[in-house]
């Protein structure tokens, strides 16, 4: 296992919070092939650990990678199948920024052999850790809620039209989590008026949500993609905005607690 793969914090609740895009580390051996702009990892899900710091006090398990998504995207399938056919998609080893421009110097994109190396070095350890922690929690509780935490710039014309809703909840069109869990989470969204919200809109859940969300086996997966301007600056230096985050956190915590409560209420 690479010492730069991920950090795992084991909790006692049947709740695992995965943050697959928060990493920003780029190995020195790869920096020369990337354009200088890419070294800032601008498309990272910045500050997820600070925004979700309350989940450790809740007793949740937390899985956080260190590697940048520009090296490999931990939320894409290993065979690089597009997650959203017909729309702009980022790859397992991305070659474009979210704005559509290339990440690499011309002719220095990763080869098939290099992609395989990155899968073994970074992608597989993260998913091994994810699967092992889910198995531990299912063994202890009989069921688990996997919360896949993401953030993204509110406007990215290459990926979607207009501005995203503030809170984008995905359950793979109802396949990755029991409807009662989705209903409980969206109920919290509906009770507040500050943030717009949608269920299974543009972002329905990536590979992690779709692969591991198996309600029949006791694993219920929910992805939340939230707009970054709710808690940080969307452009460099991508600063965390504590006052905005302070307002957002209670809603996030209520969403997670509602999901866990709904999980407890499911029939065995």
N, C-alpha and C positions, 0 to 999 in steps of 0.2 A: 504493500500500500504506500503510495507516495505521501511523504510527510507534508506535502503542500496540497493535499486533496481537500480535506474538509475538517470541520469541528463538529462533534456530536455531544450534546448535553442530554443526558437521560433523566426524564421526569417520571412522576408517578401517575399522572392522569392518562386516560386513553386518548391522548392528543399529541400528534407529531406535527410540528410546524417546519416545513421545508422552505428554504430560501435559495433556490438553485441559481439565481442570477445576480447575487449580491457581490460575488468575488470580483477582484480587479487585478490580481497578480498575473503578470505575463513573464514567462521564463526568458532569461537573457538570450538564450539560443534562438528565440523566435523574433526578437525585437527588430532585427535587421531586415526581415522580410515584410514587416508592417510599415505602413505610412506613419509618419510622426504623430498625426492626429489620433491614430488608434491607440497609442500608448497611454492615453488618458482614460481608456475604457468608458467612453461617454455613454454607452448604452447599458451600463450596469444598472441594476436595481439598487440604487444608492441608499445607504443608511437603514436598510431593513432591520438590522440588529438593534438600532436605537429606537426605531418606530415600534417594534414589537418587543421591547425589553420587558414588558409586563407579563409575557407568557411564561417566563422562567419563574416568576412569583406565583403564577397560577399552578405550576407543577407540570407544565408541558415539556415534552422532549423537543429539542431544536436541532436541526441539521443545517449547517452553513458551510458552503464551499469557500475556498480561497482563490481558486483559479478564475480568470476572466472568461466571460462567454465568448470573447473573440478567439480564445484558444480552442474551446469546445463548448457547445451548448448542452448543458445537462438536462434540459427539458425538451430535447428532440430525440426521436427514435434512432437507434443505432444504425438502421439501414437508410437513414436520411429521407424517409418518406415525408412529403409535405403534410403539415398538420392542417392546413386550410386550403384545399384544392381550389384553384381559380382565383386566389388572392395572392398578394406578394407574401413570400415566406422567407424566413431566415433559415440557414442550413445548420447541420450538425457542427460543421466547422465554418462559421460564417465568413463570407467573402465581401459583404457589403454592410455599411452602416445602416441604421434605421432610416436615414435620409436617402438611401439608394446608391450613394457613391461607394467606390471600391475601398476595401480596407488594406489590401496588399499592394506592394509595388507590382507593376505589370510583369507577369510570368513567374511570380514567386508565390502563387496560391498553393495551398497544401496539396500534395500528391495523395493518391489512394493509400500508399504505404504510410505516409505521415498521418493521415486521418486515423488509420488503424492504430498507430502508435499512441496517439492522443486518447483514443477510446480506452485502450488498456491502462494508460497511465493516470487518467483523470476521470473519464466518464464512468468506467466500471466500478472503481472504488466507491464513488458517491452512491451509485445504485445498489451496490452490495450493502453499504451502511444503511441506506434507506430501507431495503428489504429486511435486513436483520432487525432493525429497530421496530418496524411494523410487526414482525413475527413475535418479538418479545412482548409488545403491548397487547397483541391479540391473545397470546398465551396467558397473560396476566388478567385481562379484562373480558375476553370473549369478543371484543369489537374495538375499533379505533377510528378516530377521525383524523385523516390526513389533510392538513391545511397547507396548500401550496401558495406561498406569499410572493407577490410580484408587484412591481410598479413600472410605470412607463410615462413618457412625455404625453401630455394631454392632446397634442396635435402632431401627427406624423403623416403627411399626405401620401408617402410611399406605401404605408401600411394600411391606412384607413382614411375615410373621408370625414372632414369636420372634426369637431372635438368629441372625444370619448365621454361617456358618462363617468362620473367621479369614481363610482364603485362598480366594478364589472365582475360579477360572480359567475363562475362556470362549473357545471357538473356534467359536462359532455352530453348535453341535452337530456339530462336526467338519468344517464347510465352509470355514473360514477358514485352516486350517493343516494340514499333513501330520500324520497320526496319530502318526508317530514323534516329532514335536516335542512334541505334547501328552503323549505317554507319557514322554518324557524329563523334562519339567517336573513332571509329577505324580509321577514317580519320586523326585524330590528331596523333594516334599511327604511322600511315604510313608516316607522314610528318617528323618524327624524326628518327634518325639512332642509337641512343645510346642504346635503350631498345628493346629487342625482345618482341613480342606480339602475342596474339591469341584470337579469338572469339569462345566461346563455345567449348573449348578444355577439359582438364581434369576437370576443375571447371566451371560448367555451371550456377551456382547459387544455393544457398542452400534453405532452407525452406522459409526464408523471401522473397527472390526474386520470388520464385515460387508461394507462397501464396498470396502476395500482388500485384504482377505485374499483373494488369488487365487493359490492354489498352482500352478495350471497356468501362470501367468505369472511364477512365481518369487517371489511375495510371500506370506509366511506371517504371519498376524496372530494374536496372542494378547492377550487382555485379562486383567489381574489387578485385581480389586476386593478390597481388603483392609480389614479392620476398623480404624478409626482408633484405638481404644483400645490397639492393639498398639504405638503409637509416639507418641501425643499425647493431650491432654485432649479429650474429645468435646464439651465445652461451653465457653462463653466463660471465659477468653480464648483457648482453642484452643492452648494452649502445647505446644510440642514437648518430648517427654520423652526426653532423650538416652540414658538407661540402657535404656529399653525399646527404643528404636531400635537401639541397639548390639547387642542380642540378636537383633533381627529381621533386620538387614542381611545377615548371612552366608547366611541361608536365601534371601533375595531374590537375592543374587549367584549362589548356586549354581543357582537356577532359571533365571536368564538365561544363565549359562554353559552349562548343560545344553541349553537351547533352541538356542543358537548352535552347539554341538557337533553336535546332531542335524541342524541345517540343513546343516552341512558334509558330513554323512554321506549326504545324500539323493542319489539318482541325478540326473544332469543331465536 
